[in-house]
Amino acid sequence: MSWLLSLLLNSAALLVADYFISSIEISGIVSALIAAVVLGFVNTFLRPVLLFLTFPITVFTLGFFILVVNAITFAFVSWFVPGFNVYSFTGAFMGALLTGLVSWVLNLIFNDR
């Protein structure tokens, strides 16, 4: 049951990013749910590979390159989910930041763990 709550909270975080960032467009709640699922899979399987491959750059930038990797994965998801569009790298960067922050706050509020 906690995975369902996590999915709903991440979808809500995506909708918040859609509301505040003009270069992100989500056509509805179904697209937000699908995007949250795909983003979860990408963050589970693709992001660790990207972090491993970019480790030297991440060390050189004192960890700030991880934000770029997050933006890349956010934009990558928009290629595969119909109804979820990211129109610029800045939108992907800000969307990844805002979605992460909102998701973290919502999980603190609603998750019992």
BAFI-3210 file (N, C-alpha, C; in Angstrom, 3 decimals, decimal comma, padded with zeros to 6 digits):
// residues 113
n [1|2|3|4|5|6|7|8|9|10|11|12|13|14|15|16|17|18|19|20|21|22|23|24|25|26|27|28|29|30|31|32|33|34|35|36|37|38|39|40|41|42|43|44|45|46|47|48|49|50|51|52|53|54|55|56|57|58|59|60|61|62|63|64|65|66|67|68|69|70|71|72|73|74|75|76|77|78|79|80|81|82|83|84|85|86|87|88|89|90|91|92|93|94|95|96|97|98|99|100|101|102|103|104|105|106|107|108|109|110|111|112|113]
n.u [000,815|002,056|003,566|001,646|000,761|003,163|003,422|001,192|001,874|004,237|003,197|001,586|003,601|004,765|002,643|002,595|005,030|004,394|002,491|003,953|006,178|006,762|007,759|007,151|004,743|001,911|-000,633|-002,714|-004,027|-003,634|-001,456|000,412|000,524|001,526|003,963|005,172|005,517|007,246|009,374|010,163|011,146|013,232|014,859|015,550|016,914|018,382|019,560|021,554|023,534|024,215|025,204|027,448|028,975|029,490|030,988|033,707|033,348|031,418|032,810|034,737|033,126|032,252|029,935|027,780|027,131|025,359|022,867|022,546|022,446|020,042|018,295|018,648|017,591|014,963|014,140|014,484|012,453|010,280|010,365|009,263|006,743|003,528|001,816|003,299|005,425|008,552|010,056|012,530|016,005|016,415|013,856|013,687|015,715|014,844|012,380|013,113|014,379|012,271|010,275|011,586|011,958|009,269|008,161|009,700|008,894|006,119|006,232|007,363|005,251|003,006|003,808|004,132|006,408]
n.v [-001,190|001,183|001,800|002,646|005,008|006,434|006,608|008,211|010,556|011,298|011,760|013,943|015,760|016,064|017,321|019,721|020,787|021,099|023,115|025,339|025,695|026,888|025,622|022,976|020,565|018,805|016,697|015,647|013,847|011,120|011,006|012,118|010,109|007,944|009,069|009,315|006,628|005,741|007,493|006,593|004,006|004,738|006,208|004,157|002,230|003,390|005,822|005,165|004,012|006,170|007,895|006,449|006,458|009,162|009,820|010,905|013,577|014,430|014,381|016,315|018,591|018,858|017,423|018,743|018,066|016,009|017,159|017,857|015,322|014,462|016,227|015,334|012,722|013,379|014,776|012,690|010,909|012,345|011,938|009,454|009,283|009,856|012,939|014,153|016,647|018,211|021,165|022,458|022,445|023,892|023,856|021,108|020,898|022,646|021,436|018,868|019,575|020,894|018,911|016,915|018,211|018,823|016,263|015,104|016,655|016,069|013,303|013,303|014,399|012,673|009,967|007,185|006,009]
n.w [000,000|000,580|-001,652|-003,442|-002,245|-002,385|-005,168|-005,793|-004,403|-005,701|-008,231|-007,650|-007,025|-009,536|-010,848|-009,455|-010,286|-012,971|-012,758|-011,800|-013,481|-016,615|-018,905|-018,703|-019,358|-018,508|-019,451|-017,962|-015,080|-015,483|-017,225|-015,478|-013,516|-015,026|-015,801|-013,290|-012,599|-014,668|-014,223|-011,729|-012,424|-014,172|-012,423|-010,743|-012,320|-014,560|-013,691|-011,651|-013,305|-014,953|-012,975|-012,157|-014,532|-014,816|-012,646|-012,312|-013,256|-011,483|-009,052|-009,609|-009,829|-007,307|-006,638|-007,772|-010,363|-010,247|-010,168|-012,836|-013,971|-012,843|-014,164|-016,780|-016,640|-016,009|-018,329|-020,120|-019,427|-020,322|-023,038|-023,414|-022,285|-023,186|-023,257|-021,313|-021,354|-021,724|-022,443|-022,471|-021,432|-019,131|-018,055|-017,512|-015,620|-013,541|-013,086|-012,196|-009,806|-008,378|-008,349|-006,900|-004,400|-003,622|-003,597|-001,571|000,667|000,711|001,165|003,704|005,154|004,674|004,755|006,914|007,844]
ca.u [000,000|002,917|004,000|000,560|000,845|004,351|003,091|000,280|002,606|005,149|002,356|001,218|004,796|004,885|001,612|003,041|006,052|003,672|001,807|004,873|007,226|006,050|008,271|006,706|003,317|001,316|-001,989|-003,737|-003,587|-003,165|-000,087|001,250|000,719|002,436|005,284|005,729|005,967|008,426|010,454|010,641|011,973|014,458|015,704|016,027|017,796|019,267|020,286|022,825|024,516|024,678|026,041|028,730|029,735|029,862|031,599|034,816|032,818|030,722|033,828|035,355|032,179|031,861|028,613|026,720|026,758|024,218|021,684|022,452|021,988|018,614|017,600|018,696|016,618|013,637|013,857|014,420|011,120|009,312|010,391|008,547|005,397|002,663|001,131|004,274|006,384|009,522|010,438|013,888|016,849|016,137|012,624|014,001|016,523|013,971|011,366|013,707|014,568|010,989|009,617|012,284|011,653|007,853|007,985|010,310|008,023|004,886|006,530|007,529|003,947|002,025|004,333|004,195|007,724]
ca.v [000,000|002,364|002,141|003,405|006,356|007,053|006,922|009,358|011,738|011,697|012,337|015,287|016,596|016,385|018,294|020,997|021,289|021,545|024,371|026,448|025,833|027,048|024,744|021,607|020,426|017,494|016,830|015,193|013,019|009,826|011,236|012,309|008,792|007,176|009,704|008,970|005,232|005,673|008,188|005,667|002,976|005,368|006,526|002,908|001,443|004,158|006,869|004,680|003,830|007,511|008,408|005,741|006,918|010,578|010,001|011,873|014,936|014,729|014,692|017,585|019,682|018,730|016,828|019,502|017,442|015,137|017,921|017,735|013,949|014,455|016,912|014,450|011,641|013,999|015,005|011,371|010,380|013,072|011,382|008,182|009,371|010,795|013,889|014,749|017,318|019,158|021,901|023,002|021,872|024,647|023,291|019,801|021,134|023,186|020,427|017,826|020,151|021,142|017,624|016,263|018,899|018,642|014,851|014,892|017,255|015,292|012,020|013,570|014,660|011,607|008,624|006,846|005,493]
ca.w [000,000|000,637|-003,012|-004,052|-001,681|-002,964|-006,556|-005,796|-003,954|-006,781|-009,277|-007,198|-007,160|-010,958|-011,174|-008,892|-011,208|-014,161|-012,443|-011,562|-014,502|-017,888|-019,952|-018,438|-019,622|-018,251|-019,970|-017,018|-013,950|-015,985|-017,700|-014,292|-012,895|-015,882|-015,693|-011,979|-012,670|-015,543|-013,526|-010,699|-013,062|-014,681|-011,268|-010,142|-013,168|-015,440|-012,961|-011,074|-014,378|-015,313|-011,882|-012,212|-015,694|-014,662|-011,330|-012,293|-013,398|-010,240|-008,047|-009,995|-009,571|-005,902|-006,528|-008,436|-011,634|-009,980|-010,565|-014,287|-014,225|-012,525|-015,262|-017,950|-016,452|-016,069|-019,747|-020,750|-019,176|-021,149|-024,386|-023,481|-021,717|-023,913|-022,391|-020,398|-022,228|-021,178|-023,635|-022,424|-020,390|-017,903|-017,522|-016,939|-014,425|-012,495|-012,814|-011,361|-008,465|-007,722|-008,118|-005,793|-003,140|-003,272|-003,270|-000,255|001,680|000,783|001,805|005,137|005,742|004,547|004,988|008,344|008,205]
c.u [000,863|003,418|002,923|000,553|002,034|004,106|002,194|000,997|003,580|004,382|001,923|002,407|005,022|003,853|001,948|004,106|005,415|003,019|002,776|005,895|006,567|006,547|008,016|005,203|002,891|-000,160|-003,069|-003,153|-003,067|-001,735|000,868|001,518|001,694|003,849|005,943|006,249|007,245|009,617|011,027|011,537|013,291|015,402|016,247|017,088|018,786|020,121|021,562|023,915|025,089|025,573|027,407|029,594|030,220|030,537|032,786|034,342|032,122|031,705|034,450|034,440|031,627|030,405|027,509|026,291|025,611|022,914|021,469|021,960|020,497|017,806|017,566|017,681|015,190|013,229|013,713|013,039|010,094|009,307|009,478|007,109|004,569|001,901|002,024|005,390|007,260|010,158|011,851|014,686|016,635|014,859|012,849|014,784|015,651|012,879|011,889|013,921|013,249|010,249|010,277|011,957|010,211|007,584|008,546|009,414|006,733|005,099|006,773|006,178|003,075|002,531|004,508|005,586|008,598]
c.v [001,261|002,765|002,939|004,848|007,109|007,455|008,146|010,642|012,228|012,291|013,753|016,244|016,984|017,427|019,674|021,615|021,797|022,898|025,553|026,684|025,818|026,104|023,264|021,579|018,983|017,606|016,349|014,299|011,658|009,946|011,434|010,978|007,944|007,744|009,372|007,537|005,122|006,368|007,323|004,577|003,561|005,688|005,275|002,224|002,267|005,168|006,346|004,463|005,185|008,108|007,734|006,261|008,360|010,855|010,972|013,325|015,364|015,085|016,055|018,777|019,643|018,276|017,554|018,901|016,455|015,848|017,862|016,339|013,837|015,122|016,042|013,328|012,170|014,232|013,690|010,756|011,066|012,573|010,167|008,233|010,356|011,689|014,521|015,329|018,269|019,837|022,476|022,305|022,585|024,147|021,938|019,957|021,615|022,181|019,312|018,329|020,298|019,846|016,885|016,892|018,677|017,199|014,543|015,436|016,456|013,940|012,189|013,734|013,405|010,208|008,367|006,417|006,569]
c.w [000,000|-000,752|-003,733|-003,545|-002,264|-004,421|-006,637|-005,382|-005,023|-007,956|-008,912|-007,321|-008,624|-011,375|-010,612|-009,799|-012,495|-013,935|-012,387|-012,672|-015,878|-018,981|-019,673|-018,647|-019,373|-018,594|-019,011|-015,950|-014,410|-016,500|-016,527|-013,596|-013,705|-015,797|-014,359|-011,967|-013,492|-014,888|-012,406|-011,276|-013,569|-013,527|-010,587|-010,992|-013,992|-014,686|-012,299|-012,121|-014,800|-014,228|-011,862|-013,359|-015,555|-013,318|-011,331|-012,409|-012,108|-009,131|-008,343|-009,683|-008,145|-005,725|-007,263|-009,770|-011,457|-010,349|-012,073|-014,664|-013,919|-013,633|-016,512|-017,808|-016,515|-017,525|-020,504|-020,591|-020,068|-022,592|-024,512|-022,975|-022,521|-022,939|-021,344|-021,248|-021,434|-022,382|-023,608|-021,323|-019,064|-017,246|-016,877|-015,633|-013,266|-012,113|-011,930|-009,936|-007,721|-007,416|-006,956|-004,453|-002,694|-002,877|-001,883|000,852|001,834|001,441|003,301|005,825|005,784|004,815|006,477|008,779|008,686]
res [m|s|w|l|l|s|l|l|l|n|s|a|a|l|l|v|a|d|y|f|i|s|s|i|e|i|s|g|i|v|s|a|l|i|a|a|v|v|l|g|f|v|n|t|f|l|r|p|v|l|l|f|l|t|f|p|i|t|v|f|t|l|g|f|f|i|l|v|v|n|a|i|t|f|a|f|v|s|w|f|v|p|g|f|n|v|y|s|f|t|g|a|f|m|g|a|l|l|t|g|l|v|s|w|v|l|n|l|i|f|n|d|r]
***
